[in-house]
Amino acid sequence: MKFSWYYLKQNLKKIKPLYEWYSTKKSNKRCELLQVNGYDVSSKITNILEKSNISYFYTYGTLLGLVRDSAFMKHDDDIDIGIVNTKDFSWSNLNSLLTKGGFVKSHEFILNGNITEQTYVYNGTSIDFFIYEYDQGKMMSYVYFNKKGHDYENQYQKSVAKMISSEIIDFKNIVINGVNFRIPKNDEQYLKDIYGASWTIPNPNWISENGPAWNEIKKTYGTYVPKK
């Protein structure tokens, strides 16, 4: 019988204290790796994407830390990057560029037959790439989650939320620890859209579902696709 981490985790859930210890330890390790390797990984990503025709920017928790704290947040465990879905963009091209740079694809999410998010790993650090679409003066992206108490058909089925924010018309560069980060020019308005008016105040109890940009798409599911 082939070993499965999924079924191991399901069995660990039956022993709640042990599962919580396992999850916390794993999360803490990822946070530590981001603090140690985050700038090196970001520098490599920036160098790769700046030489391409891909319109990208740092987003979500990564952007929040960079703008508010001039650093990666201590409790963050990955790097978030937005990709503007232009007519020239293709996931296969992104995959080719990152693979040549030593990044390894971990998984992706598919919604209505389209890839909307891909995750890569480099030196133990995860990087999430989110597709962004322009729509009537707004920008949209999608995030996937397990809804508490919901009965899914299988471990690959995920609930979906559409993130709606202000339109990002242009970008700017900021330099932190010698690394160049491309971020929205209207970064403060964007962060307010995602995290609310109090985004400048650290909130360890933050819940994504409470953010103003969060719009759950009811009765619609995405699919988690691990690398084969």
ABEGO torsion letter per residue (X at the ends): XBBBAAAAAAAAAABAAAAAAAAAAAAAAAAAAAAAAAAAAAAAAAAAAAABABBBBBBEAAAAAAAAAGBBBAABABBBBBBBBBAABBAAAAAAAAAAAGBBBABBBBBGGBBABBBBBBGGBBBBBBBBBBBGGBBBBBBBBBBBGBBBABAABBBBBBBBBBBBABBBBBBBGGBBBBBBAAAAAAAAAAAEAAAABBBAABBAAABAABBBBBGBBBBBBBBX
